[in-house]
Amino acid sequence: MNTCKAKLAVFLAAVMILAASAGSALAASKSLVSIDWLAKNLSKSGVVILDVGDFTNYEKNHIPGAIKAFGPWQTMNDEFVGFMMPKTDDLVQMLRNYGVNDDSSIIIYDEGITAMDTARSARALWTLHVLGHNDVAILNGGFAAWEQAGKPVSTTATTPTSPGNLSAKLVADKVATLDEVKKKIGTKTIFLDNRVTSEFFGHEKKSHIKRYGHLSNALIWPSNYMSNAGINLSPAIMKDHAALTQMAAGVGIPADKDAEIITYSNHGLQAAMGYFVLHDLLGYKNVKIFDGSILEAAADKSVPMEKFSW
């Protein structure tokens, strides 16, 4: 009997240790954190908070200890296509200036008012994944949720005491190039358009986009359906797992978590929301972003596009 009690005590102690560890550390697989979690871990060693919202909003109010990290997260590439991922060396230097180390746990947040706000955070998260840094999460609801909950704010800019030591280990298979897209249209690869329906259908387009419509055979899942942003004045809280799973199935995403999926939008920003939801929240393993997105594809007449169709 004493032996059984001893074994039970050891087991319960182990469970308590594991639970405490899970609650105090940011695991690589936990890519969405709550405001309560962040409030408890503001001063935790190794946590770096990046504010990727508008720099003028940062100057008015921000989360205590957050670094102003407006960017640039997207820029013109050597072919003069805008809104692309900057060069690796430039990104590494930028992130080191933000105090990011190889062992940093990074929390990213934005204004948290619109779906496009969250897309900024998702784009930063994807960029870090491309650089090989996976210990990164988005603050659910962003600054709007933080402020609504009455959490502390600051007007004092935070400056890292010393540069970080981040080193990039480029993960190229998270980025789809124009040449790859051309080869894979019409294959079993799934292309997911994260723009609004009117752009997908070809009824509207941005003035600088050369053609109407979408990539041939693409599916559509608008990024503004992925959160509760603006619903009854709600901050941009992500839809729960069940709702996202149901939507993924409804738009035609297969249940196979190994399926290859390439997300795109106009400039690769809304596409980052598609990546975040599929890869980080729903567990799809083979998701990448077409970095040039429709801006690049529509300018190349050899890329097959469709309009006035679903």
C-alpha positions in Angstrom: 0.0 0.0 0.0 2.8 2.4 1.0 4.5 1.6 -2.3 1.4 2.5 -4.3 1.0 5.7 -2.4 4.7 6.6 -3.1 4.3 5.9 -6.8 1.1 8.0 -6.9 2.9 10.9 -5.1 5.8 10.8 -7.6 3.3 10.7 -10.5 1.3 13.7 -9.2 4.5 15.6 -8.6 5.6 15.0 -12.1 2.3 16.1 -13.5 2.5 19.3 -11.5 6.0 20.1 -12.7 5.0 19.5 -16.3 1.9 21.7 -15.9 3.9 24.5 -14.3 6.5 24.3 -17.1 3.8 24.4 -19.8 2.2 27.4 -18.2 5.4 29.4 -17.8 7.2 28.8 -21.0 6.4 29.7 -24.6 6.5 26.5 -26.5 7.4 26.6 -30.2 4.0 25.1 -31.1 2.0 27.7 -29.1 1.7 30.4 -31.7 -1.2 32.4 -30.2 -1.0 33.7 -26.7 -3.6 35.5 -24.6 -3.4 38.9 -23.0 -3.5 37.2 -19.6 -0.5 35.0 -20.5 1.5 38.0 -21.7 0.6 40.1 -18.6 2.1 37.4 -16.4 5.2 37.0 -18.5 6.0 40.7 -19.4 9.3 40.5 -17.4 10.1 36.9 -18.1 13.8 36.5 -19.2 14.2 35.7 -22.9 10.8 37.1 -23.9 11.0 39.8 -26.6 7.8 41.8 -27.4 7.6 43.3 -30.9 5.0 46.0 -31.7 4.6 45.8 -35.5 1.7 48.3 -35.6 1.9 51.9 -36.9 4.8 53.7 -35.2 2.7 56.7 -34.4 0.4 54.5 -32.3 3.4 53.1 -30.5 4.4 56.6 -29.5 0.9 57.2 -28.0 0.6 54.0 -26.0 2.1 50.5 -26.1 2.6 47.4 -24.0 5.3 48.0 -21.4 8.7 46.7 -22.6 7.6 46.3 -26.2 10.1 47.2 -29.0 8.9 49.5 -31.8 9.2 47.1 -34.7 7.4 48.7 -37.6 9.8 47.2 -40.0 10.5 47.2 -42.8 9.0 43.7 -43.1 8.3 44.1 -46.8 10.3 45.9 -49.5 11.1 46.2 -53.2 13.1 43.3 -54.5 15.9 43.3 -57.2 13.2 42.9 -60.0 11.4 46.1 -58.6 8.5 44.0 -57.4 7.2 45.7 -54.2 6.0 44.2 -50.9 8.5 41.3 -51.0 10.5 39.8 -48.1 13.6 41.9 -47.5 17.1 40.3 -48.0 18.1 37.9 -45.2 21.0 40.0 -44.1 18.9 43.1 -43.8 16.2 41.2 -41.8 18.8 39.7 -39.4 20.4 43.1 -38.7 16.9 44.6 -38.2 16.0 41.9 -35.7 19.3 42.1 -33.9 18.7 45.8 -33.5 15.4 44.8 -31.8 17.3 42.7 -29.4 16.3 39.3 -30.8 18.6 36.4 -29.9 18.6 32.8 -31.2 17.0 31.7 -27.9 14.4 34.5 -27.7 10.7 33.8 -27.3 9.1 36.4 -29.5 5.6 37.8 -29.0 4.3 39.9 -31.8 1.3 42.3 -31.6 -0.4 45.0 -33.7 -3.3 47.5 -33.2 -5.7 44.5 -33.1 -8.7 46.4 -34.6 -8.9 45.1 -38.1 -8.2 41.8 -39.8 -5.4 43.6 -41.7 -3.8 44.6 -38.4 -3.4 40.9 -37.5 -2.1 40.2 -41.0 0.9 42.5 -40.1 1.7 40.2 -37.1 1.2 37.1 -39.3 3.6 38.5 -41.9 6.2 39.1 -39.2 5.7 35.6 -37.8 6.1 34.0 -41.2 9.2 36.0 -41.9 10.8 34.7 -38.6 9.8 31.2 -39.6 11.6 31.7 -43.0 14.6 32.8 -41.0 14.4 29.5 -39.1 13.2 31.0 -35.8 10.0 29.2 -34.6 9.7 30.3 -31.0 7.3 33.1 -32.0 3.7 33.8 -31.2 1.0 36.4 -31.9 -0.9 38.2 -29.2 -4.6 37.3 -29.7 -6.6 40.5 -30.1 -3.5 42.7 -30.3 -3.3 46.0 -28.4 -7.0 46.6 -28.7 -7.7 43.5 -26.5 -4.9 44.5 -24.2 -6.3 48.0 -23.7 -9.9 46.9 -23.3 -8.9 44.5 -20.5 -7.3 47.4 -18.6 -3.8 46.0 -18.8 -0.9 48.5 -18.2 0.4 50.7 -21.0 3.4 52.8 -21.5 4.5 55.9 -23.4 8.2 55.3 -22.8 10.0 53.8 -25.8 12.0 50.6 -25.0 15.5 50.4 -26.3 17.4 47.0 -26.2 20.4 47.3 -23.8 22.5 45.4 -26.4 22.1 44.0 -29.9 20.7 40.5 -30.3 22.7 37.6 -31.7 20.0 36.2 -34.1 21.5 34.0 -36.8 19.4 33.0 -39.8 18.9 29.4 -41.0 16.9 30.1 -44.1 13.9 27.8 -44.6 13.4 28.2 -48.4 10.5 25.8 -48.6 8.2 28.4 -46.8 8.5 30.8 -49.8 7.0 30.1 -53.2 8.6 31.9 -56.2 6.9 33.0 -59.4 8.7 30.2 -61.3 7.4 27.6 -58.8 3.9 28.9 -59.0 4.0 28.6 -62.8 5.0 25.0 -62.6 2.5 24.0 -59.9 -0.7 25.7 -61.2 -2.9 22.8 -62.4 -1.1 20.2 -60.2 -2.3 18.7 -56.9 -0.8 21.7 -55.1 -3.5 23.8 -53.5 -3.5 27.6 -54.1 -5.4 29.6 -51.6 -6.5 33.2 -52.3 -6.9 35.2 -49.1 -8.2 38.4 -50.7 -11.8 39.7 -50.6 -14.4 37.9 -52.8 -14.8 40.8 -55.3 -11.1 40.7 -56.1 -11.1 36.9 -56.4 -14.1 36.9 -58.7 -12.5 39.6 -60.9 -15.2 42.3 -60.3 -12.6 44.6 -58.7 -8.9 45.0 -58.4 -6.3 47.4 -57.0 -5.2 50.0 -59.6 -1.6 48.8 -59.6 -2.6 45.1 -60.2 -2.3 44.4 -63.9 -5.1 41.9 -64.4 -8.5 41.0 -62.8 -9.2 37.6 -61.2 -7.4 34.8 -59.5 -4.8 32.1 -60.2 -6.4 29.2 -62.1 -8.1 26.6 -59.9 -7.4 28.5 -56.7 -9.6 28.2 -53.7 -10.8 31.3 -51.7 -10.8 31.9 -48.0 -10.8 35.7 -47.3 -8.6 36.6 -44.4 -11.2 38.9 -42.8 -13.3 35.8 -42.0 -10.6 34.3 -39.8 -11.0 36.6 -36.8 -13.8 38.4 -35.0 -12.4 41.8 -35.9 -15.0 44.5 -35.9 -17.9 42.2 -34.9 -19.8 44.0 -32.2 -16.8 46.2 -31.7 -14.7 43.2 -30.9 -10.9 43.3 -31.2 -9.3 41.0 -33.7 -9.6 37.8 -31.7 -9.0 34.8 -33.8 -11.9 32.4 -34.5 -11.6 29.3 -32.4 -10.1 26.0 -33.6 -13.5 24.4 -34.4 -14.7 27.3 -36.5 -11.5 27.5 -38.4 -11.5 23.8 -39.0 -15.0 24.0 -40.3 -14.2 26.9 -42.6 -11.1 25.2 -44.0 -13.2 22.1 -44.9 -15.9 24.3 -46.3 -13.6 26.2 -48.7 -12.1 22.9 -49.9 -8.9 22.5 -47.9 -8.3 18.8 -47.6 -8.0 17.1 -44.2 -4.6 15.8 -45.0 -2.1 17.8 -43.0 0.7 17.0 -45.4 -1.1 18.6 -48.4 1.0 21.3 -50.1 -0.7 24.7 -49.9 0.5 28.0 -51.3 -1.3 31.1 -50.0 -1.4 34.4 -51.8 -3.1 37.8 -51.8 -2.4 41.1 -53.5 0.9 41.8 -51.7 1.5 38.8 -49.5 0.0 40.4 -46.4 -3.4 38.7 -46.2 -1.7 35.6 -47.5 0.3 35.6 -44.2 -3.0 35.2 -42.3 -3.8 32.2 -44.4 -0.3 30.8 -43.6 -0.7 31.5 -39.9 -4.2 29.9 -39.6 -3.3 26.8 -41.7 0.2 26.2 -40.4 0.2 27.4 -36.8 -3.5 27.1 -35.7 -4.6 24.1 -37.7 -1.4 22.2 -38.0 -0.8 21.9 -41.8 2.9 21.1 -42.3 3.5 22.1 -45.9 2.3 25.7 -46.2 4.1 28.5 -48.0 3.4 32.0 -49.2 3.7 33.1 -52.8 5.7 36.2 -51.8 5.1 38.1 -55.1 1.4 37.2 -54.9 -1.0 38.7 -57.5 1.1 41.8 -57.9 3.8 39.8 -59.5 1.6 37.1 -61.1 -0.8 39.5 -62.9 2.1 41.3 -64.5 3.3 38.1 -66.2 0.8 37.2 -68.9 2.2 33.6 -69.0 0.6 33.0 -65.6 -3.0 31.5 -66.1 -5.7 33.5 -64.3 -9.4 33.3 -64.3 -12.2 35.9 -63.7 -16.0 35.7 -63.3 -15.7 32.3 -61.8 -15.4 30.5 -58.4 
